[in-house]
Amino acid sequence: MAWWDDVANAVASAAEAVGDAVETAVNAAAEVVGDAVETAGSLVQDGLNALTGNSPLSGIAGWLGGIVSGVAKLFVANVIKGAWGLVGGVIGGLIKVLGGLLTGHWDLALRGLVDMVSSFLGGILAVGAALLSLIQTIVPFNSDERPLTKAEKDVLRNVFRGSLALYNIRIKNTSGLRTIFTLGNTIYCSSPGLNIPIQILVHECVHVWQYQNLGYRYLVDALGAQTIYGRDPLHACAPGNAYDWLAELARGTTKWEYFNKEAAAQLIEEIWTDGKLTTNEVGTTISTTDATHGAFYRKPVEPEDLHFKLVEEFIADDNPPSVPDRYDPTTTEVIHCPRDGKDHTQLAIDSVKRMRSAWNFRLSRFL
């Protein structure tokens, strides 16, 4: 029956490809429309803040701008991204389910079912989150929110290149809740002055990337990973938790795009902290190694100078350094959990390439 196995495999692969294409196409259309609405809200918010500056009216202007932006985000979550994402997830997931059932590829059928459920629940969670964010702005008169700084944008452009639209990303106070998390384009944090350590910002912006490229289903996928694998706050570095990308490799998941959403973000963060870039002068033994944070991402996309060869390296640090604590800079924390000390350069190269290859349809990425 080898011929039947070949046919079944081909049909299953085609069903998965078509299902993914449908989800991608619908999400892309929702991105274009939703981005226009969200950008309009952000422009009003930024315009009011710019007009009033540090004047006595700045507080009320920031509050009104936050409400306008919040209403736009609620509309995007409810009518555009939520509804369209549900349609794309159901149709794409159904294609995978049928393809899996017809060919006996039960794993494909399960992935299709997960896509359908994730799209539905993700939309509900997104609407609820957008509504709570709007209420948080209106009721406590909380306008403690800011856009990305120029320095932060420069870092993120270097990491994501054109795959992430930065203009609508906002950092907002958690109103006392001691945590950092991301919902859609909004990063919530309780760090003093809303200043997030760069490596954490890179991690959270991977979740923004997931939202912009996968839709709201990423919310359910991320929560599902935390539910299944967990992460005990008292033993945050216990092996196998949701943030442990080495555990994904141990489970047989070799491609970054199939990592659980928290592990995927954590890998990109650790490539930022642990990656290196070595410049070798061709025809000589002269070389220099840049081991500063973000070095791995600085290899240019354009053709290199033929006089030099740039080589990336990613050794997963088994003895990471301590840095100021993200919530209390007067204390310290390890920059990330200890890893295996082994060379994972090819995984890093493939993962970054896959992330950057995503075409972002948001027009706001040009702002």
C-alpha positions as CSV (number, residue, x, y, z in Angstrom):
1,M,0.0,0.0,0.0
2,A,3.0,2.3,-0.4
3,W,1.2,4.1,-3.3
4,W,-1.7,4.9,-1.0
5,D,0.5,6.2,1.7
6,D,2.2,8.5,-0.8
7,V,-1.2,9.8,-2.0
8,A,-2.5,10.2,1.6
9,N,0.7,12.2,2.5
10,A,0.3,14.4,-0.5
11,V,-3.3,15.1,0.2
12,A,-2.6,15.8,3.8
13,S,0.2,18.2,3.0
14,A,-2.0,20.0,0.4
15,A,-4.9,20.3,3.0
16,E,-2.5,21.8,5.5
17,A,-1.1,24.2,3.0
18,V,-4.5,25.3,1.8
19,G,-5.8,25.6,5.4
20,D,-2.8,27.8,6.3
21,A,-3.2,29.9,3.2
22,V,-6.9,30.6,3.9
23,E,-6.1,31.6,7.5
24,T,-3.2,33.8,6.3
25,A,-5.3,35.5,3.6
26,V,-8.2,36.3,5.8
27,N,-5.9,37.5,8.6
28,A,-4.0,39.7,6.1
29,A,-7.3,41.3,4.9
30,A,-8.3,41.9,8.5
31,E,-4.9,43.4,9.2
32,V,-5.1,46.0,6.5
33,V,-8.6,47.2,7.5
34,G,-8.0,46.9,11.3
35,D,-4.7,48.6,11.1
36,A,-6.3,51.6,9.3
37,V,-8.9,52.0,12.1
38,E,-6.3,51.5,14.9
39,T,-3.9,53.9,13.3
40,A,-6.6,56.6,13.1
41,G,-7.2,56.2,16.8
42,S,-3.5,56.4,17.6
43,L,-3.0,59.5,15.4
44,V,-5.8,61.3,17.3
45,Q,-4.2,60.2,20.6
46,D,-0.7,61.3,19.5
47,G,-2.1,64.6,18.0
48,L,-3.8,65.6,21.3
49,N,-0.7,64.8,23.3
50,A,1.4,66.8,20.9
51,L,-0.9,69.8,20.9
52,T,-1.1,70.1,24.6
53,G,2.5,69.1,25.5
54,N,3.2,69.9,29.1
55,S,0.4,72.4,29.5
56,P,-2.4,72.1,32.2
57,L,-4.6,70.5,29.5
58,S,-2.2,67.6,28.9
59,G,-3.9,65.3,31.4
60,I,-7.4,65.7,30.0
61,A,-6.0,65.5,26.4
62,G,-4.2,62.3,27.2
63,W,-7.3,60.9,28.8
64,L,-9.5,61.8,25.8
65,G,-6.9,60.5,23.4
66,G,-6.7,57.2,25.3
67,I,-10.5,56.9,25.0
68,V,-10.5,57.5,21.3
69,S,-7.7,55.0,20.8
70,G,-9.4,52.5,23.1
71,V,-12.7,52.7,21.2
72,A,-10.8,52.1,17.9
73,K,-9.0,49.0,19.4
74,L,-12.3,47.7,20.7
75,F,-13.9,48.1,17.3
76,V,-10.9,46.3,15.7
77,A,-11.0,43.5,18.2
78,N,-14.8,43.0,18.0
79,V,-15.8,43.7,14.4
80,I,-12.7,43.3,12.2
81,K,-10.0,41.1,13.7
82,G,-12.3,39.0,15.9
83,A,-15.0,38.3,13.3
84,W,-12.7,37.9,10.3
85,G,-10.3,35.8,12.3
86,L,-13.1,33.5,13.3
87,V,-14.1,33.0,9.7
88,G,-10.5,32.3,8.6
89,G,-9.8,30.0,11.5
90,V,-13.0,28.0,11.0
91,I,-12.6,27.6,7.3
92,G,-8.9,26.9,7.4
93,G,-9.3,24.6,10.4
94,L,-12.1,22.7,8.8
95,I,-10.0,22.1,5.7
96,K,-7.3,20.6,7.9
97,V,-9.8,18.5,9.9
98,L,-11.3,17.0,6.7
99,G,-7.9,16.4,5.2
100,G,-6.7,14.7,8.3
101,L,-9.8,12.5,8.6
102,L,-9.8,11.5,4.9
103,T,-6.1,10.5,4.9
104,G,-5.8,9.1,8.5
105,H,-3.5,11.9,9.6
106,W,-5.1,12.4,13.0
107,D,-2.5,14.9,14.0
108,L,-3.5,17.2,11.1
109,A,-7.2,16.8,12.1
110,L,-6.3,17.7,15.7
111,R,-4.3,20.8,14.5
112,G,-7.3,21.9,12.5
113,L,-9.6,21.5,15.4
114,V,-7.2,23.5,17.6
115,D,-7.1,26.3,15.0
116,M,-10.9,26.5,15.0
117,V,-11.2,26.6,18.8
118,S,-8.3,29.0,19.2
119,S,-9.8,31.4,16.7
120,F,-13.1,31.4,18.5
121,L,-11.8,31.8,22.0
122,G,-9.0,34.2,20.9
123,G,-11.6,36.6,19.5
124,I,-13.6,36.5,22.7
125,L,-10.5,37.1,24.9
126,A,-9.5,40.0,22.6
127,V,-12.8,41.7,22.9
128,G,-12.8,41.3,26.7
129,A,-9.3,42.6,26.9
130,A,-10.0,45.6,24.7
131,L,-13.1,46.4,26.7
132,L,-11.2,46.2,30.1
133,S,-8.4,48.4,28.7
134,L,-11.0,51.0,27.7
135,I,-12.6,50.9,31.1
136,Q,-9.2,51.2,32.7
137,T,-8.6,54.4,30.8
138,I,-12.1,55.9,31.5
139,V,-12.8,55.1,35.1
140,P,-9.5,55.7,37.0
141,F,-8.7,58.6,34.6
142,N,-5.6,56.6,33.7
143,S,-3.7,58.0,30.7
144,D,-0.4,56.4,31.8
145,E,0.5,55.1,28.3
146,R,3.2,55.8,25.9
147,P,4.3,54.9,22.3
148,L,7.7,53.4,21.6
149,T,10.7,55.7,21.8
150,K,13.0,56.2,18.8
151,A,15.7,54.1,20.4
152,E,13.3,51.2,21.0
153,K,12.0,51.4,17.5
154,D,15.6,51.3,16.2
155,V,16.3,48.1,18.2
156,L,13.1,46.4,17.0
157,R,13.6,47.3,13.4
158,N,17.0,45.6,13.6
159,V,15.4,42.5,15.1
160,F,12.2,42.1,13.1
161,R,13.1,44.1,10.0
162,G,9.9,44.7,8.0
163,S,7.8,41.9,9.6
164,L,6.6,44.0,12.5
165,A,4.6,47.3,12.4
166,L,5.7,49.5,15.2
167,Y,3.6,52.6,15.2
168,N,0.5,51.3,17.0
169,I,2.5,49.5,19.7
170,R,1.8,51.1,23.1
171,I,3.2,50.5,26.5
172,K,0.6,50.9,29.3
173,N,0.5,50.8,33.0
174,T,-1.0,47.7,34.6
175,S,-2.7,49.8,37.4
176,G,-0.7,48.2,40.2
177,L,-0.6,44.6,38.9
178,R,3.1,43.4,39.1
179,T,3.6,41.8,35.8
180,I,4.5,42.3,32.1
181,F,2.2,40.9,29.4
182,T,1.0,41.7,25.9
183,L,-2.5,41.8,24.4
184,G,-2.6,42.7,20.7
185,N,-0.5,45.8,20.1
186,T,-0.5,46.8,23.8
187,I,2.3,45.8,26.2
188,Y,1.2,46.1,29.8
189,C,3.8,46.6,32.5
190,S,4.4,47.8,36.0
191,S,8.1,48.7,35.5
192,P,9.0,52.2,36.9
193,G,8.3,54.9,34.3
194,L,7.1,52.2,31.9
195,N,10.7,51.5,31.1
196,I,11.0,47.9,30.0
197,P,14.4,46.2,29.7
198,I,15.3,45.9,26.1
199,Q,15.5,42.0,26.1
200,I,12.0,41.9,27.7
201,L,10.7,44.4,25.1
202,V,12.1,42.1,22.4
203,H,10.3,39.1,24.0
204,E,7.0,41.0,24.3
205,C,7.2,42.3,20.7
206,V,7.4,38.7,19.5
207,H,3.9,38.4,20.9
208,V,2.9,41.5,19.0
209,W,4.4,39.8,15.9
210,Q,2.3,36.8,16.7
211,Y,-0.8,39.0,16.9
212,Q,-0.1,40.9,13.7
213,N,0.8,37.7,11.7
214,L,-1.5,35.1,13.3
215,G,-4.4,37.0,14.6
216,Y,-6.0,36.7,18.1
217,R,-5.7,32.9,18.1
218,Y,-2.1,33.4,19.4
219,L,-3.7,34.4,22.8
220,V,-5.3,31.0,23.2
221,D,-2.1,29.3,22.0
222,A,0.0,31.2,24.5
223,L,-2.4,30.6,27.4
224,G,-2.7,27.0,26.4
225,A,1.1,26.6,26.6
226,Q,1.2,28.1,30.1
227,T,-1.7,25.9,31.2
228,I,-0.1,22.7,29.8
229,Y,3.6,23.3,30.7
230,G,3.2,26.0,33.4
231,R,5.8,28.1,35.0
232,D,6.0,28.1,38.8
233,P,7.0,31.7,40.0
234,L,8.9,30.1,42.8
235,H,10.8,27.8,40.4
236,A,10.8,29.9,37.2
237,C,13.8,28.0,35.7
238,A,12.4,24.5,36.3
239,P,13.1,22.5,33.1
240,G,10.2,21.9,30.7
241,N,8.1,25.0,31.5
242,A,6.3,27.0,28.8
243,Y,9.3,29.4,28.3
244,D,11.9,26.6,28.0
245,W,12.7,26.4,24.3
246,L,15.1,23.6,24.9
247,A,12.1,21.5,26.0
248,E,10.5,22.2,22.7
249,L,13.5,20.6,21.0
250,A,13.4,17.7,23.4
251,R,9.7,17.1,22.5
252,G,10.8,16.8,18.8
253,T,9.7,20.3,17.7
254,T,12.6,21.5,15.5
255,K,11.0,24.5,13.8
256,W,10.6,27.8,15.6
257,E,7.1,28.4,14.0
258,Y,5.8,25.3,15.7
259,F,7.2,26.1,19.2
260,N,4.6,27.1,21.8
261,K,4.2,30.8,21.7
262,E,6.0,31.5,24.9
263,A,9.0,29.4,24.0
264,A,9.2,31.0,20.6
265,A,9.3,34.5,22.2
266,Q,11.9,33.4,24.7
267,L,14.2,32.0,22.0
268,I,14.2,35.3,20.1
269,E,14.9,37.1,23.4
270,E,17.9,34.9,24.2
271,I,19.3,35.2,20.7
272,W,19.3,39.0,21.5
273,T,21.2,38.4,24.8
274,D,23.5,35.5,23.9
275,G,24.1,35.9,20.2
276,K,27.4,37.1,18.7
277,L,28.6,38.4,15.3
278,T,32.1,37.8,14.1
279,T,33.7,39.9,11.3
280,N,36.5,38.0,9.5
281,E,38.7,40.0,7.1
282,V,39.0,37.9,3.9
283,G,42.5,36.7,3.1
284,T,43.8,37.4,6.6
285,T,43.6,35.9,10.1
286,I,42.1,39.2,11.4
287,S,38.7,38.9,13.1
288,T,36.7,40.8,15.6
289,T,33.7,39.5,17.6
290,D,30.8,41.6,18.7
291,A,29.2,40.0,21.8
292,T,27.1,42.9,22.9
293,H,23.4,42.5,23.2
294,G,21.7,42.4,19.8
295,A,24.9,41.6,17.9
296,F,23.4,38.5,16.2
297,Y,20.7,40.7,14.6
298,R,23.1,43.2,13.2
299,K,24.2,41.1,10.2
300,P,23.0,43.2,7.2
301,V,20.5,41.7,4.8
302,E,22.2,43.4,1.8
303,P,25.1,41.7,0.1
304,E,28.1,41.9,2.4
305,D,31.4,43.8,1.7
306,L,33.5,41.2,-0.2
307,H,36.5,42.1,1.9
308,F,34.7,40.8,5.1
309,K,32.7,37.8,6.0
310,L,30.2,38.1,8.9
311,V,29.4,35.0,10.8
312,E,26.6,34.7,13.4
313,E,26.9,32.5,16.5
314,F,24.4,31.5,19.2
315,I,25.7,29.6,22.2
316,A,22.9,29.1,24.8
317,D,24.5,30.5,28.0
318,D,24.6,28.0,30.9
319,N,25.7,30.7,33.3
320,P,23.8,33.9,32.4
321,P,24.7,37.2,34.1
322,S,22.6,39.1,36.6
323,V,20.9,42.4,35.5
324,P,18.7,45.0,37.4
325,D,15.3,43.5,38.2
326,R,12.6,44.5,35.8
327,Y,10.3,45.7,38.6
328,D,12.8,46.9,41.1
329,P,16.1,48.2,39.6
330,T,17.7,48.3,43.1
331,T,17.8,44.4,43.1
332,T,19.0,42.0,40.5
333,E,17.7,38.9,38.5
334,V,19.4,36.6,36.1
335,I,18.9,37.8,32.5
336,H,17.4,34.4,31.6
337,C,17.4,30.9,32.9
338,P,20.5,28.8,32.5
339,R,20.6,26.8,29.3
340,D,22.8,23.9,28.0
341,G,25.9,25.8,26.9
342,K,25.7,24.3,23.5
343,D,25.9,25.7,20.0
344,H,22.4,26.4,18.6
345,T,23.5,28.7,15.8
346,Q,21.6,27.0,13.0
347,L,18.4,27.0,15.0
348,A,18.9,30.8,15.6
349,I,19.6,31.5,11.9
350,D,16.5,29.5,10.8
351,S,14.2,31.0,13.4
352,V,15.2,34.6,12.7
353,K,14.9,34.1,9.0
354,R,11.4,32.6,9.4
355,M,10.3,35.5,11.6
356,R,11.6,38.1,9.3
357,S,10.2,36.5,6.2
358,A,6.6,37.1,7.4
359,W,5.0,39.8,5.2
360,N,3.3,42.4,7.3
361,F,0.4,43.9,5.5
362,R,-0.1,46.8,8.0
363,L,0.4,50.1,6.2
364,S,1.3,51.6,9.6
365,R,4.7,49.8,9.4
366,F,5.8,52.7,7.2
367,L,5.1,55.3,9.9
